[in-house]
Each structure stands twice: as structure tokens, then as C-alpha cells.
Amino acid sequence: MIVSEGLTKKFDEFMAVDDIHLDVPTGQVLTLLGPNGAGKTTTVRMLTSVLRPTSGTARVAGYDVIREPERVRASVGVLTENHGLYRRMNALEYLDFFGSLYGMPTAERRKRSELLLEQFGLTDAGSRRLGEYSKGMRQKLALVRAMIHNPPVLLLDEPTSAMDPESSRMVRDAILSLRSDDRTIIVCTHNLAEAEVLADQIAIIRRGRIISYGGLAEIKRRFLGDPQFEIRFAAPLSGLPDPGDAVRVSALGPDWLRYSTADPNRQNPVVLRRLMEQGLAVVSLQESGQSLESAYLEAVNQVPEGVNHA
Amino acid sequence: MPEGLHPVWIIVRREVRDQFRDWRIIFPIIGLTLLFPFLMNFTAQQILGFARGYGADIVGERLVPFLMMIVGFFPLSASLVIALDTFVGEKERGSIEPLLNTPLKDWQLYTGKLLAAIVPSLTASFLGMAVYLGGLGLQRVPLPELELTLLILVLTMVQAVVMVSGAVVVSSQATSVRAANLLSSFIIIPIALLIQGESVLMFWGTYTTLWWAVFGLLVLAVLLVRVGLAHFRREELLGREIDVLNFRWGWRIFWRQFTGGAANLREWYFKAVPSAVARIKPAVILTSLFALVSIGLGATQFQRFQLDIPTADLGGSLGQVVQLLPTLSARPILLIWLQNLRVQAIGLILGVFSFGILGFVPILAGMGISGYLVALLANNGIPALTAITAFLLPHSIFEIPGLILASAAVFQFGVLIATNDTDKTIGEVAISALADWAKIMLGLVMPLLLIGAAIEAWVTPQIALLLLS
């Protein structure tokens, strides 16, 4: 659904985006992670045919971003970083305006506006001037605008910024439900916990280049090594338990044991069985110490400039 | 409605509705439309009475249409403010990007914004003029004649289009509303001067000249719309953030275009300069045609502006001229050369502010005067061929090609500004066009004019003396 090859954007002498390769199939969410000024917004603008790439190509919803800009834009819903609404319009008028620009018939515009406003808890505010909206309400309405024409591709720049936890949850759930509707979604975010919940794929971008690209587990493994697990026991340990040779013990506490393994699906049941055979009462087994945040910070600090991990 | 125009209509409808929700726009428009015309009615009545008191009825009567023009013009000031805000204001408020992400084509967005700025103000303007005329009728003040009324309506409309299209160009290229407002003086001052000129013409009652003004403004309006459309870039609108003049960047573009990638002077002269000339070939052909027409037109004017030339002692007069221009003295050459260069510099300045059109003025004036003088001399008994050979031909062989190239290069500047270039910003286009002009001037025009000046100072007077004494 979204494929880019060697996508590059140069502003005069400044390389904003350098040789970006993406392949996001239908029904998946790609999260673009990166510090401010990394090139996330420029990438999104190229994928919406608003910026013309200096070199490289991209196809969005089957359309070429250089040769078919209007078709690309018709197929994409974009939540921009600055969602600047028309303050003297109300929500229904606003959505009707954008719906008509996307060529939607009047009845459909009305129906879809009402549906989305209800979904995002804005029905009661539908006839209020947008100047009276709170920051979070504006963000939600901007997201509704991005979805008004039911696009097959959604590009969302910081979709939950400025939202309270409840609204953030609502938007996250909406994004997840949209994914199941066979949509392709790219989310630019600084919120790593959100990325962890939403992403099928993650691309970490720094200074215009993708420094890491892959699934969540893959990225964690690449930068933090094998996944780590922690076992807690019902009573303090009297000696050193033996989880087996297939796993590597990394730490030991009075009533806990931490180990890493490259193949948790196979090794974790084996470890549990061995420990119980040794008469140890296991209270819990859980993954530990490998958040996306750790992987991200590791990636940003570890990977030297110019290296492209794909 | 054609499918392509439907999105334009959507934009216009939204913008107009938005304007009518803003009291800062509504109140002045109501005041200028419904109250100001009555004030002007009162003024007209007072002036008519005052002028009659001194038996100067005509002054009062000429003032009535002038006041109508003022009534029509004031509401247009709102359109300027709206137009200046139209793109850069939305950019500052962050509402432009969602619009740019829709399937709208550039021309649809641009035209929609343009119309939205023009239509409400122009409607208010016409309404104001109608109220003014109605008031005059009620006060039994003689109404302006029909042609003049029509002329004022058309002038107002064209002025509105010029102002708004200029302001929209500014708005789409400026980095901030503040910058757009500062740049608006480039629109307000010429329009104010224009209105002063129109008022003078109105007092003179030279309506034909006013119709020519309408035509000129119409051409300017079309060019401004064309320039705006040609250089409207979504990318530029989002990308440009910095207001500071970047001389280094400007110089780099100028130098790249000026050198044309040449490694040395020889390569520059034999490759870069000819390629610049090749680019202006259509402009050269057009300039040459205009020059020919101008000679013809000039020649037809000798009967209108008749002068008696004392041909009896032409030889003696020429002898004095020859003494003033001593052979092998560099001073007269420099004087002639610098004068010609000054004229070309004025041509460039005129051309830059008129999309190249007024860049033709120097050559048209020069050729027209030459045609006139030859016809005048022929009328005074000196055969045209002799006059041309004696006074023009020797140095014109070099001067005229130089003048044609210079005028064509200035015209090309305007053509490039009004032409769509997807790879360059309007600033880059202007700098590159200036570099081409400089290249042609330095490489060809200046040497040609120098040779022409040398011949004009040293050879032409001798030939004239030989043929006419």
C-alpha cells in the first residue's frame, strides 16, 4: 500500500530526508520514531505529494506521488502537525467543507460527519464554533477530518499530542480499529508507549536517515539483545537454581531470577519445568527490562551517522 | 458548473462565508457601502454649489465622476487586506496544510482564493457606487454621462483585479503576514499614483486615454494572475520560513547562471553567451518587429509635428559638429556610450516592474524618433536614403543589434517571471533572468554599443559632411 524507494529530499544544501525505503502492506501500522527535525514530517509530506522528492520514488495506495499527486491526495487522510482549524466555522460545516473537497456527495458527508463525531465524542459540540474548542477537541476534530473521506491510507503526525489520557486511549483504539479495516497507517510520534501499542513496524529515523526498520521484537533484539525474562519465586532461594544451558542467567535476587533467551517460545516452558522439578514454586514469569524506549535510545545513541539498518 | 470549477466554487463559498462572519470586515464594508456614498453626495453638492458661485460649473461637474471613482475604490481596500492574508495568513494559523493535502489542483486553490478576495469587495464597491448615483439622482445633481459611468465601473473592476492579484502573489510568496503587509506598499503606491493619473485624465475629459488605461491594467491583471499561477507552489508555501535576504545564495544562483558552467573566458564567450542569446531568440524576433513598426509609426508623425530644418547651410552646421567631435578623442565616445548604457539601465528598471513590457520603451522611442527624423529630413529636401546613410547607417549597424538584444533580454525577464518553472522559486527565476541579461549586456550589447559610439563620434559626422556639404 505504501512503498518508497530511495526517497530523498534536499532543501538547498540541507538534506532533510535521505534515501528512505519503506514497504508498508495493507492493514499494517508503521510508526515513524525520531527526534525533532529528524525528517518525519518531510517524509509524510512527500508521501502526500505536497513536497516533491528530490530523488527516489514512492507509491501510495497504488498511485505515484510524483506523477499522480491529486489521486494520491484523494486516497490519503492526513493529520498534520499543525491542525489549524477555521475558527469561525462549526464542526459540521468544517467537515462538510473538507468532504466536498474530496468530492463526497452531500448526504454521505453528513452521515459520515455525524458518525465520526459520535465515535470521537464530539456530537454535542458539532454546532459550536471551532474557536471555542479545547486543544484536545481540536486534535480530535482534525483526526476526524483526516478520516472524513474514508481513505485507504492514513498518515498521522502526533495523533495524541495535547490529549488527556482518556482521549488518547480513544484515539489509539480508533487507530487500531481502523487498521483492522484494511487500512495502511503511518503514525509519527514521540510517544514510545503509544508506538509500542500501535506499531506493526517501526522505523527509527535520525537526521533524515532510517537507522532501524523492522518489527517491534526485531528492533528490541537488534539494540538490546535477546529478550529478558524474570521469574519470581514464592520463597527466598536457598541456592543457585539451574534453568538449563539454553538460557543465559543475567541476574539473581533473593527470590527472583533473570535470564535471556533467543527463543522464548521454546525455552520458557523448558525453564519453568526444570525449576519446578527442582522444587521451586514459581509465582510469575514475565518479560522485563526491554522497553521500546530503551531500544530507541540505544538506537539513536549507538548507531553512527550514515549507517542504514533496514 | 464544469467539474474543474466546482472545487473553486467550494473555496470561494467558504472564504466568503468566513469573511461575512468577521465583524472587522463587515463593519467597514457596510460603512463604505451605505454611509460613505451619502457623505460623497453631500460633498458633491457642496462643491457644485461652490464652483457655480465662481462660474466654474465645469470643475464641479468633473468632480462628480471623480467622487464616484473614490466611492468605488474605498471598499476595495478591504479586498487588499483579505488578499494579503489569503495564503500567508492561513500558513501562519496552520490551516493551509490540511487544504494542501486535499486533491485540489494548484490552480483551483489559487483561483478560489483570488475570487474570494475580489468578489465581496467588488460587490460592495458597485453597491456603493449605485448608492452614490442614487443619491445624486435624489439631489437632482446631473449624473455623469453614460460612457464615463461605464468607464469608471470597468476601471474599478480592473483595478480590483490588479490589486488583488498582486496581493495574492505577495501572499503566496511571503513568509509571514508582516512581510506581506510590508510588501503591500509595492501595490498601494502604484495604485495611488494610478488613481491620481486617472483623476487628471477625468478632469481633462480625455476618455480615450482612460480606455487605454483600462486596457493597460487589463494586461497587467492578466500578467499578475499568470505570474501567481505560474509560481504557486505548495512546497514553497510550506517550506519557506526565513525572512532574511540571503545574498550568498542569490550570488551563487546569479554566478552559476552568468558563467553558464564555463571554465574560462573563451568558453564563456563562445558557449555561455551564445546559449543565452539562443534562449531569447523569439524575444529578439518580436523586438525586431516592434522596432520596424516603430520606425514606420515615427515616419508617419512628421506631418503632425512639423519642423523646418534649415538645409541651406547644412554643410556648415555639420562642420561645426565635426569640430566638436575631434577624431581619435575618446571623450565623445564615452559620453555616447554611457548615455546609451544609461538608457538600457532605465529600460531594465521599467521592464522589471512591468513584466518586461516597458523594457521595449527605449528601443521603440529610439526607432520612432529615427523614423520621424528621416521622414522630416526627406520632407525638407534631403532624400531618405541619403539621410539614413549620412546620419544613421554607419553606427546603427552596431547600435541597433545591441539595442534589440538588450530590449529582448529585458522582455525575456518578464516572460520567465510569467512562465511556470517547477524547479525554481520565483526568486531563483528572477535572479537567473537578470544573470542572463547581464551576460548578454556584458558579452554583446556593451561591446556593440562601444563600437557604435566610436563610429558615431568619429565616422558618422565625416560621412554626413561628405554627403551633405
Interface residues (C-beta under 8 A of the other chain):
Chain A: F11 D12 R45 T48 V50 L51 R52 E70 R71 R73 A74 V76 V78 T80 E81 N82 H83 G84 L85 Y86 R88 M89 F97 F98 S100 L101 Y102 G103 A142 R145
Chain B: P7 I10 R14 D18 R21 D22 E90 R93 G94 S95 I96 E97 P98 L99 L100 N101 T102 P103 L104 K105 R234 E235 L238 G239 W249 T422
